[in-house]
């Protein structure tokens, strides 16, 4: 049984982050046993998708980001491969990892054109692109390469329908979302908290 303080910290993640990664990423992406899953963006939502994708025992979970520290954390959370897109050619690495077939599921967890383009470039035939990131600008849809691949592209706002199940999983100790928490602040430290968040990236 968790201590009360630990339980509260874990349950805070159920207010938005965990169900968003799970519902909009993992469920919309229809992750299945044996799948190769790429998560583009190792922020809180990407990490939540990583934690909950493991429910379905995919063969590979590949985390892609530009922040090496976040990638290191993703590795401890169960990512089987990590790719720093600043230091590596992601498409070449992905082709090597998938025998040029592409991934079964690509979860876009950033919300910028470059990451959505990357998901289109790495998705395999019959695959699912689950867009979770909030896009404030238009993105290109590359039908010239996707039209023959039978690709599904999904979007969704979280409705927290999975919260009761996630709550039970947290209570059982099989899911530990408190690991997503890196800093703690009092309410009178809110400016410091925002500055820390800004310095850590989005």
C-alpha positions as a Python dict, from the first residue, in 0.01 Angstrom:
ca = {
    (1, 'X'): (0, 0, 0),
    (2, 'X'): (131, 348, -88),
    (3, 'X'): (188, 614, 170),
    (4, 'X'): (-78, 884, 146),
    (5, 'X'): (163, 1144, 6),
    (6, 'X'): (282, 907, -266),
    (7, 'X'): (-74, 817, -358),
    (8, 'X'): (-171, 1182, -390),
    (9, 'X'): (126, 1254, -613),
    (10, 'X'): (33, 958, -833),
    (11, 'X'): (-331, 1062, -854),
    (12, 'X'): (-240, 1415, -964),
    (13, 'X'): (-119, 1259, -1288),
    (14, 'X'): (-468, 1111, -1341),
    (15, 'X'): (-618, 1459, -1371),
    (16, 'X'): (-497, 1500, -1729),
    (17, 'X'): (-153, 1375, -1830),
    (18, 'X'): (-197, 1001, -1791),
    (19, 'X'): (-542, 968, -1954),
    (20, 'X'): (-435, 1199, -2237),
    (21, 'X'): (-133, 987, -2326),
    (22, 'X'): (-336, 671, -2288),
    (23, 'X'): (-660, 766, -2464),
    (24, 'X'): (-534, 998, -2737),
    (25, 'X'): (-211, 812, -2800),
    (26, 'X'): (-224, 446, -2704),
    (27, 'X'): (-594, 371, -2752),
    (28, 'X'): (-633, 581, -3066),
    (29, 'X'): (-314, 424, -3199),
    (30, 'X'): (-462, 79, -3132),
    (31, 'X'): (-138, -53, -2985),
    (32, 'X'): (-135, -433, -2991),
    (33, 'X'): (93, -709, -2863),
    (34, 'X'): (402, -738, -3081),
    (35, 'X'): (367, -391, -3235),
    (36, 'X'): (654, -155, -3300),
    (37, 'X'): (555, 178, -3148),
    (38, 'X'): (732, 510, -3199),
    (39, 'X'): (657, 797, -2962),
    (40, 'X'): (770, 1133, -3096),
    (41, 'X'): (818, 1365, -2800),
    (42, 'X'): (947, 1263, -2457),
    (43, 'X'): (759, 1526, -2258),
    (44, 'X'): (498, 1436, -1993),
    (45, 'X'): (237, 1322, -2246),
    (46, 'X'): (489, 1115, -2440),
    (47, 'X'): (606, 956, -2117),
    (48, 'X'): (246, 882, -2018),
    (49, 'X'): (195, 714, -2355),
    (50, 'X'): (509, 511, -2294),
    (51, 'X'): (396, 394, -1950),
    (52, 'X'): (50, 293, -2070),
    (53, 'X'): (158, 143, -2404),
    (54, 'X'): (330, -123, -2198),
    (55, 'X'): (-17, -256, -2099),
    (56, 'X'): (-33, -410, -2448),
    (57, 'X'): (317, -564, -2460),
    (58, 'X'): (442, -410, -2785),
    (59, 'X'): (763, -566, -2911),
    (60, 'X'): (937, -230, -2939),
    (61, 'X'): (873, 114, -2794),
    (62, 'X'): (1099, 371, -2960),
    (63, 'X'): (1118, 716, -2800),
    (64, 'X'): (1230, 1009, -3016),
    (65, 'X'): (1326, 1350, -2879),
    (66, 'X'): (1600, 1613, -2886),
    (67, 'X'): (1664, 1610, -2511),
    (68, 'X'): (1908, 1339, -2404),
    (69, 'X'): (1807, 1360, -2039),
    (70, 'X'): (1443, 1293, -2123),
    (71, 'X'): (1548, 1006, -2348),
    (72, 'X'): (1746, 859, -2061),
    (73, 'X'): (1438, 876, -1839),
    (74, 'X'): (1233, 713, -2114),
    (75, 'X'): (1478, 425, -2116),
    (76, 'X'): (1425, 369, -1743),
    (77, 'X'): (1047, 376, -1804),
    (78, 'X'): (1067, 93, -2054),
    (79, 'X'): (1157, 238, -2394),
    (80, 'X'): (1343, -34, -2584),
    (81, 'X'): (1514, 216, -2816),
    (82, 'X'): (1585, 588, -2789),
    (83, 'X'): (1671, 823, -3075),
    (84, 'X'): (1803, 1176, -3035),
    (85, 'X'): (1675, 1351, -3346),
    (86, 'X'): (1937, 1624, -3314),
    (87, 'X'): (2223, 1376, -3335),
    (88, 'X'): (2086, 1101, -3559),
    (89, 'X'): (1901, 1064, -3886),
    (90, 'X'): (1575, 933, -3746),
    (91, 'X'): (1443, 789, -4072),
    (92, 'X'): (1764, 597, -4142),
    (93, 'X'): (1772, 462, -3787),
    (94, 'X'): (1405, 368, -3804),
    (95, 'X'): (1454, 187, -4134),
    (96, 'X'): (1736, -10, -3975),
    (97, 'X'): (1523, -99, -3672),
    (98, 'X'): (1220, -207, -3877),
    (99, 'X'): (1384, -367, -4182),
    (100, 'X'): (1254, -73, -4389),
    (101, 'X'): (893, -159, -4300),
    (102, 'X'): (818, 136, -4075),
    (103, 'X'): (642, 131, -3739),
    (104, 'X'): (296, -2, -3661),
    (105, 'X'): (203, 296, -3445),
    (106, 'X'): (343, 649, -3441),
    (107, 'X'): (229, 870, -3152),
    (108, 'X'): (282, 1242, -3213),
    (109, 'X'): (315, 1405, -2871),
    (110, 'X'): (460, 1747, -2953),
    (111, 'X'): (228, 1946, -3178),
    (112, 'X'): (457, 2098, -3439),
    (113, 'X'): (480, 2041, -3813),
    (114, 'X'): (819, 1870, -3802),
    (115, 'X'): (706, 1596, -3565),
    (116, 'X'): (386, 1528, -3760),
    (117, 'X'): (592, 1505, -4078),
    (118, 'X'): (826, 1261, -3904),
    (119, 'X'): (534, 1039, -3805),
    (120, 'X'): (421, 1026, -4168),
    (121, 'X'): (774, 936, -4278),
    (122, 'X'): (818, 645, -4037),
    (123, 'X'): (472, 486, -4040),
    (124, 'X'): (444, 144, -4202),
    (125, 'X'): (169, -4, -4418),
    (126, 'X'): (-155, -47, -4225),
    (127, 'X'): (-19, 168, -3945),
    (128, 'X'): (-182, 419, -3712),
    (129, 'X'): (-70, 777, -3656),
    (130, 'X'): (-219, 899, -3329),
    (131, 'X'): (-187, 1275, -3308),
    (132, 'X'): (-188, 1394, -2948),
    (133, 'X'): (1, 1722, -2979),
    (134, 'X'): (-191, 2050, -3006),
    (135, 'X'): (-108, 2208, -3342),
    (136, 'X'): (-134, 2585, -3364),
    (137, 'X'): (-30, 2598, -3730),
    (138, 'X'): (-114, 2400, -4042),
    (139, 'X'): (77, 2085, -4126),
    (140, 'X'): (126, 1903, -4454),
    (141, 'X'): (-50, 1574, -4523),
    (142, 'X'): (165, 1370, -4759),
    (143, 'X'): (-98, 1175, -4946),
    (144, 'X'): (149, 1125, -5229),
    (145, 'X'): (330, 872, -5009),
    (146, 'X'): (48, 763, -4777),
    (147, 'X'): (-239, 696, -5018),
    (148, 'X'): (-144, 333, -5085),
    (149, 'X'): (-46, 241, -4727),
    (150, 'X'): (-390, 208, -4565),
    (151, 'X'): (-292, 453, -4290),
    (152, 'X'): (-525, 563, -4010),
    (153, 'X'): (-472, 912, -3866),
    (154, 'X'): (-659, 1000, -3548),
    (155, 'X'): (-710, 1306, -3329),
    (156, 'X'): (-894, 1328, -3000),
    (157, 'X'): (-955, 1538, -2692),
    (158, 'X'): (-918, 1345, -2371),
    (159, 'X'): (-1250, 1269, -2201),
    (160, 'X'): (-1100, 1072, -1908),
    (161, 'X'): (-1326, 772, -1971),
    (162, 'X'): (-1031, 553, -1874),
    (163, 'X'): (-969, 721, -1538),
    (164, 'X'): (-1147, 451, -1328),
    (165, 'X'): (-931, 178, -1485),
    (166, 'X'): (-614, 386, -1450),
    (167, 'X'): (-705, 462, -1088),
    (168, 'X'): (-730, 91, -1007),
    (169, 'X'): (-401, 24, -1185),
    (170, 'X'): (-230, 297, -984),
    (171, 'X'): (-381, 169, -659),
    (172, 'X'): (-248, -180, -735),
    (173, 'X'): (103, -42, -781),
    (174, 'X'): (130, -176, -1136),
    (175, 'X'): (134, 179, -1273),
    (176, 'X'): (343, 441, -1095),
    (177, 'X'): (282, 779, -1260),
    (178, 'X'): (440, 964, -968),
    (179, 'X'): (768, 887, -1144),
    (180, 'X'): (673, 1161, -1391),
    (181, 'X'): (708, 1423, -1117),
    (182, 'X'): (1052, 1585, -1108),
    (183, 'X'): (993, 1903, -901),
    (184, 'X'): (762, 2017, -622),
    (185, 'X'): (661, 2375, -544),
    (186, 'X'): (435, 2558, -300),
    (187, 'X'): (162, 2778, -446),
    (188, 'X'): (359, 3089, -351),
    (189, 'X'): (644, 2959, -570),
    (190, 'X'): (434, 2951, -887),
    (191, 'X'): (660, 3194, -1079),
    (192, 'X'): (963, 2984, -993),
    (193, 'X'): (774, 2674, -1106),
    (194, 'X'): (692, 2829, -1445),
    (195, 'X'): (1053, 2939, -1489),
    (196, 'X'): (1172, 2586, -1411),
    (197, 'X'): (922, 2442, -1658),
    (198, 'X'): (1039, 2686, -1924),
    (199, 'X'): (1405, 2598, -1871),
    (200, 'X'): (1328, 2226, -1897),
    (201, 'X'): (1156, 2261, -2235),
    (202, 'X'): (794, 2196, -2335),
}
